Amino acid sequence: MEGVNRKWYSGMATNEDWWAVWLGLILFAAGLFSIGRIDLVGWMVETSVWTWGDFSFSNALDVTRYEGWHPLAGLLMAYVVFTALTCLGAWSMKFNVRRFWAGWTVLFVLAWACWIIGHEAHFAVPVNAWDEHGLTWGLSLGGGFSYILALAVGLIIGNFIKPLAGFLHEAAKPEWFIKTAIVYLGIKVGVKSMDAADKTLELALAGAAAVFVAYLLFWPIVYALGRRAFRLPRDAAAVLSSGISICGVSAAIATAGAIRARPVLPVMVSMLIVIFAMIELVVLPGFYTWVAPDQPIVNGAAMGMTVKTDGADAAAGAFLEELMRSSAAARGTHWEPGWIVTSAIMTKIWIDMFIGLWAFLLAIVWVRKVEHQPGRSHVGPSEIWHRFPKFVIGYLITWFAYLAILAFLPEFTAAAKPGAEVVEGPMRKMMFMLTFVSIGTITDFSKLKGMGRLALLYAVALFVIIAPLAYFIAWLFHRGMMPPTVGG
């Protein structure tokens, strides 16, 4: 197998997964300085609700904690800090740094513009707060409209303004951005563990159990469907089954490498995964909110098992949370933020952890049973590590760091929270916004042409098998679980 002789530390400076870890841990470490009463992250800005006809940056943006700072100064600081860090990563990963910087700057401006516009009162304010803002109508989408707008802008660029999409290509890295956001989410889970350790543990165990059951069913069903109903070759059926059943692009590529599939297969399956993920991202959050408005954790967990690619899943989870919290607020219930998107991402994290093991097992099966050719390469257990998604390490480090503070240094718990809340709050949401814009710019629906049986199989497997089964399994393991209410 390719890469069998790689060192355990290979890719630490050149791999997107690892750079999500580094970008995440650098800001995580900066946030920890609040334990010593040193605020290194309070310059970060966040959006606030504003009303049409009364716009100003002072109304639309807030500096989290640096008193006396103008919001534009905080926004400039955010640009400088994140530009420096991402350009360092781009240089280390051998990107064209000049093109990356130019594209990143445009993406940064687009993301913040969509984020600010999406918080205009008519889009964001729930029904029961219309009077407070002098409204007579509104969409009541919470922050969800920001995500819709960012995705729409990206899709318009990706499908109708292709020269601009090409210009942004070097910087449009949704997987990098969302994996960094997931490392920040580990901080959020850690902080929530300080406040509700029993709920966090319950959510983690339920997610693990659901994923275990789901993936004992998904892969063999889709593989059998591909082989028997669609008459696909073994390698095509295996790559597509992994892509749609386990974890999208990463699983498709890992499986193709493990079984030495034809090089075109992971490319074709990856295109299908990204395009169908866009459809799921647009359709499922609103559908789940409409069908089951009182099942937020079930909906989130189902999203995590259904939407492929970390970027689309986390984005869909964030969108779902905004829609469901806004819908609940209109009914007089105010759920704490973060729990719904956490339920989506936690199931996805368990799935991601499964990729390396699954690729390893498939490699053994293919070498020893399917092809069974003398002299085939030995498949070493180290492949599990090389296939393992490294950003999960960052997620676990940030989560368990705050658990350690709670367990061993409880006197610092209150001091640790201010720095954590900035990183897991506005910084994480900014990375989500960048993800939405970037996903749109790299999605070209014209690539569906010529996919034939693969595209049809993917659609049938996703909507007839994966989505219904995922929702049933999510309900089976998460029913009755609810987010805490604000002040509850």
N, C-alpha and C positions, 0 to 999 in steps of 0.2 A: 504493500500500500504506500501511496505517496505520503511522504512526511513521517514515516515510521521512525526515522533516526533523529527527529527533532528533539531538542533539549526541552526540559520541562518549562523553562522560562522563555521559550521562543515566542516572539510576537509581542512581548510586553511593551515595547516602544513603538511597534509598527502596526499594531492590530486595533481595529475600531472598538472591539469589545473591551480591550484593556484600556483604551483611552476614555471610554465611558467610566471605567473605574477611577482612573486618575482625575478626570474632571469632576467626578462626584466627590471623591475623597478630599480633594483640595478645598472645596467649599465647605464640606462637612467639618474638616479640621478648623477652618476659619470660624465656623459657627460655634465650635466647642470653646473658643476663647471667652465666650460669655460667662463660663464658669469662674473665670478670674476677673469678672467685671470689665472685660475688654471687648468692645463691640467692633468687630472687623467687617460685619456684613449689614449694618444698619443703614447704609447708603442706598440699599436696594429699593426700587420703587414698585408700587403695585397699583392696579387700576381701581377706581371707585365709580359709583353710579353718577352720571351727570345728565342734565336735561337739555334737549334741543333748544337752541336760542340762548343758552346760558353756558356755552362752552368756554373753558379756559384750562390750561394744563394744571393749574392749581385745583380746579374742580375734578378733573378727570384722573389725576394721579396723586398718590401720596408717597412721601418718603417714609419708610417704615419706622425709623427711630432717630435719625440724625436731625435734631431740632434746628430750625433756622435754615435748612437746606431747601432751595427751590426744587420742585419736582424735576425740572429739566436737568439740573445738576446731577440728581440721582440717576436719571435716565442715561446721561452721558457717562457717568461712572460705571453703570451696568454695561454699556457698550464697550468701554475701555477694558474692563476686567474680563468679560467673556470673549471679546475679540482677541485679547492677548493669549488667553488659555486655549481657545480653539485653533488659533493660528499656530501656536506651538505644537498642538496635536497634529495639525495638517502638515506641518514641516516634518515632524517625526514619521508620519505615515507616508511621506514622499508624495503628497499632493502638490499641485502647482499653487504655492502659497499666495502669489499675487492674485491669481484668478479666484482662489478660495476667499481671500479677504474681500474682493470686490463683490462676489456673490453673497457672502455672509452679510455684508453691510446692507445689501438690498433686502435680503430675507429678514434681517433684524428690523428694518424700517417697516416692511409689510406686516410682520407679526405684531409689532406694537400698534400699528395703525388699526389692524383688525381687532386687536384686544381692546383698544380704547373705544372704537366705534361700537363694538359689541356690548359695551356696558352703558350705552345710552338708555335712559330710563324706559322708553317705550319697548325696548327689546328685553331688558333684564329684570325689571321690577315685577314681583308676583302680584296677582290680582288684589290681594288684601292690603297692599301698600300703595295702590294707585293714588288714593286721596292725599297721602303724604307727599307725593311728588306732583300733584296737580294734573294727573293723567285721566283721560276718559277712555283710552284704549291702550292695548299693549299686547305683546306676544308672550310675555311671562316666561321667558326661556332661561332666566338667570344668566350665568356666564356662557351658556351653551351656544348663544348666537355668535359669540366671538369665534368659537371653534367652527361653526358652520361657515361663517364668512371667510375665515382663513383657508379652509378646505376649498371653498368655491373659488377664491382668488387663485389658489394654487392650480386647481383643475383647469381654469380658464387659461392660465399661462401654459400649462403642460399640453393642452390639446389645441389651443387656438393661437397662441403667441410663441411658437416653437423657437424662434431665434432667442427670445428672452429665456425660455426654458433651458436652451443650450448654454447660455451665459451663466445661469444659476447652477448648472449641473455639478460643477466642482464643489460647491458649498451645500447643495441640497442633500443632506445626509440624515434622513429621518430616523434610521436605525441608531445612529450614533446619538442623536439628540434625545430620543425616547429612552435609550438605555441609560443615559446620564440622568434623565428625569426619574427613572426607576430606582437608581441609587439614592437619589434624594427622597424618593418615596419610602425607602428603608428607614430614613430618619423619622418620617411621619409615623410609620408603624411602631418605631421605637418609642416615640413620644406618647402614642396612644397606649402602648404597653404600660407606660408609667401610670396612666390614668385608669386603664381597664385591661389589666393583664389577662383576666379570664376570657374576655371577649376576643382578644387578639389570638390567644392560644386556640380557642374554639374555632375561629375562622381558619387558622392555619391547618389544623387537623382535619377539618371538614374538606378544605380544598385538596389536601393530599389524598384523602380517601376517594373523593369524587374523581380526581384525575386518574388514580389507579384503576378504578372500575371502567371509566370511559375509554381508556386506551387499550384495555384488554378487548374491547368491542370494536372500536373505530377501525383500527388498522386491518384486521383480518376481514371485516365486512367489506371495506372499500377495495382491498386487494382481490377478494373473490369476485366482486362485482366487475372490476376491471378485466380480470382474466376470462370470466365465463360469459358475461353479458356483452362486453365491449371488445373482447378478443385482443386485448393488448399483450405485447410481449412481457415477459417477467420483469425486465428491468424498468420498463415504462410504468407498469402497474405498481411496482415497489416504490419508485420515486414519487409518483403521484400520491400513493397511499400515505407515505410519510409526510409529504408536504401538507396534505389536507387533514391528516389525523394528529400529527404531533405538533410541529411548530413551524409551519410555513417554509420560508425560503431556507432557513438554516437547516431544517430537517431534510429538505429536498437535496440540498448540496451535500450534506453529510452522508445521506443514504447513497447518492450517486457515487461519491468517492469510495464508500465502503464496499459497494458491489461492482465497482468499475463499470458503471452504466455508460452508455453513449453520451458524449459531452453535450449534445444538443438537448438532452432530456431535462437536466436541471434548469437550463435556461428557459425552456418552454414552460415548465411547471412553475418556475419563479414568476414569469409574466402573469400566468393565470392567478397565482396566489395574490400578487399585488393588486391586480385589477378587481378580483372578486372581493378582496379585503376592503376596497373602496366602496363597493356596493353595500357590504355589511355595515361599514362605518356609517353610511348615510341612512340605511334602513332600520337596522336593529335597535339602536337606542330609542327612537321614537316608537317603534313597534312594541318593545318590551314595556315602555312607560304606559302606553295605551292599554295593553292587554293585562298587565299585572302591576298596577301603580302601587300596590301595598306589599310587593315582594322585592325590595331593593337589593338585598344580599343575594337572593336566588338569581335575580336578573344579572347582577354583576358577575357572579360565578359562571353563569351560562355564557355570558359574553366572553369570558376568559377562555372557555373551552371551544368556542365556536369561531371567533375571529382569528385568522392566522396572520402572523408577523407581530412582533412585539410592538411596533409603532402603531399599527392600526388597532390592536387590542387595547393598548393603554389610552389611545386617543378616543376610542369608542367608549371605554370605561369612564373617562373624564366627561365626555358628552352625556352619557347616560346619567352620571351623577348630577350634572347641572339640571337636566330635564326632570329627573325624579325629585330632587330637592325642591325645585321650583314648584312642581305639581303638588308636593306635600305641603309646602308653605302656603299655597293657595287654599288648602283645606285646613290650615291652622296648625300643622305639625312641622316642626323645624328640626330636621335631623342634623347631627354634627357632620361637617364636611369631611371627606376623605375615606369614609368606610365603604362606600359603593365602589369607587375606583380601586380601593385596596382589595376588595373581594374579587374584582376582575383580574387584577395583576397578580394576586397571590396564586390563583389557579394557573395562570400563565407561567409563573416562576417555577412551579412544580413541573409543568410540562417542559420548560426549557432545560431543567436539570435532567430530564429523561433522554435528551437528544444524544448525548455522548454514549450512554449505555446502549441505546437502541442501535446506533450506528455500529457499535462494537459487536453486538449480537448478530446483526444482519451480515456483517463482514464474515463472521465465523460460519454462518449458515451458507452463504454464497460460496465461500472457499471450499468448505468441506462437503456440501451436499448438492448445491445447484450446478456449479461448474465442475468441481472435483477434478482439477487438472494437476498432475504431478508438478512439483516445483513452484507452486504458488507461494506468494509471500506469506510469511508468518504474521498473524494479526496480534500485536502485543496489547496488553491491558492499558499501556500508556495512551492508546488512542482515545480511551474514555476521557482522559484529562484534556487532550488536544481538542476534542469535540465539545467539551463542556463550555457553556456560555459564560465567559468570565465576568460579565457585568453582574451576574448573580452573586459573585463574591463580594462586590461592593455593596450590594443590597443587604446581604447578611451582616457585613461588618458594621454598617451604619445602624442597622436594627439592633444587633446584639450589644453594640457600644452603649446605647441608652438603657438597655436592660441591665448591663453591668453597673451603670451609674445608679440605677434604682436599687440593685441588689447589694452593692458594696459601698456606695458613696451616697446614700439617700439624702444627706444634708446638702448635696449639690444639685438635687433634682430641679428645684425651682430656678436656680441660676442657669442650668443647662437649657431650659426651654426657650428663652428669648432668641438665642442664636439659631437653635434648631428650627424655630417657627419661620424665620426668614428664608432659610435654605429650602425647607420642604414646602413653603408657601409660594411666594411670588417667584422665586428662582425656578422651582419645579414647574409652575404654570407657564412661565416664559418658555421653557424647553418644550412643553406641550404645544404652545402656539407655533414655535418654529417647526415642530414635527408636522402639524397640520398643513402649513404652507408648503413644506418640503415634499410631503407625500403627494400633494396635488401636482406639484411641478414635475415629478418623475413618473406620473401615471399617464399613459397614452392609451386610450381605449382602442385606437386603431390596431394595436398589436394583437387583438383577439382574432383578427382575420387569419384564416388558414390553420387554426388550432384543431378543427374537426372533432374527432372522437374525444380527445383529451379535454377540450373545453366542455363538451356535453357531459362527460363523466364527472368532471369537477362540479358542474352545476347540480347534477342529480345527487351526487354524494353529499354535497354541502347542504342543500336545502331539504332533501328527503331523508337523509340518514344522520349527518353530523348535528345539524341544528336541533331537530326534535329530540334526539337522544341526549344531547348535551343539556338541554333544558330540563328533561326529566331527571337526569342524574343530579344536576344542580339542585333541583327541588328536593330530591330524595335526601341529600346530605345537608342542605342549608335551610330547609323549611323551618319557619319559626324564628330564624335569626333576624334581628333588626338593628339598625344603627342606633346609638344613644341619641336622645334628643338634647338640643341645646339647653343647658341649665337643668337637664333632667338627672 
